[in-house]
């Protein structure tokens, strides 16, 4: 047996109303339902859920773990401006090599890390095959 697809994403949030606004404004998520402590969205065909909780840990302090969404290369500069205009916490991100695609890292109001990325998995594999001879690649 194996997973057959992505089912949903759920993020714990400290202020449901603030987070609803953030996900609608920054991601363009479409609110489908809202309760006292939970909200459900359609985010580019992905089921996104928010769950309000008390005393949630700040995930941005933990690791490089993040969720990345695709964005067109020509839209990245305007998205960065939008994030800056909204006072969103923009992270420094990782150092990029020539040939690797562009991105911006940021957090939501509760510190969940996100990335808007302009590349695809195929772009990354092609780039690494050319620049990372130490890596092993498994083509079917």
Secondary structure as GFF3:
##gff-version 3
##sequence-region A 1 140
A	DSSP	beta_strand	8	13	.	.	.	ID=ss1
A	DSSP	alpha_helix	16	27	.	.	.	ID=ss2
A	DSSP	beta_strand	30	34	.	.	.	ID=ss3
A	DSSP	beta_strand	38	43	.	.	.	ID=ss4
A	DSSP	beta_strand	46	52	.	.	.	ID=ss5
A	DSSP	three_ten_helix	59	61	.	.	.	ID=ss6
A	DSSP	beta_strand	67	70	.	.	.	ID=ss7
A	DSSP	three_ten_helix	73	75	.	.	.	ID=ss8
A	DSSP	alpha_helix	76	85	.	.	.	ID=ss9
A	DSSP	beta_strand	90	91	.	.	.	ID=ss10
A	DSSP	beta_strand	103	107	.	.	.	ID=ss11
A	DSSP	beta_strand	113	117	.	.	.	ID=ss12
A	DSSP	alpha_helix	121	131	.	.	.	ID=ss13
###
